[in-house]
Amino acid sequence: MTATAAMVSLFADRTYDTQPPSSQKLMNLRTNSEIPDLDHSQDVTIAVLEGLGNLAVGDRTVTLQPGVFVFIPAGIPRTLKVETILNLLVINYEADPDLGESVWLMTFQL
């Protein structure tokens, strides 16, 4: 059975005169949970702080583990599946055409 619940630990919004609004969420997701259709109307960056999971981005799957940082532009479908408790920093913001239309991934050694 797949659970679809997530707990948001912290949420903040930011709006400046010269920059589009954004929201930051520190998320703690339960083992074996799933978010089948993440909002893809905005650009999003995801930084994995702890845990393991998989992020389907379009036709590609990214393994989520500590140190992984993913940028996904608006318009690309995304689904999140959690293997172990997963702690993420998620930043959503209005689509920026200057950032391109490609997903990019970085891994940092923590």
Secondary structure by P-SEA (a helix, b strand, c coil): cccccccccbbbbbbccccccccccbbbbccccccccccccbbbbbbbcccccccccccbbbbbcccbbbbbcccbbbbbbbccbbbbbccccccccccccbbbbbbbcc
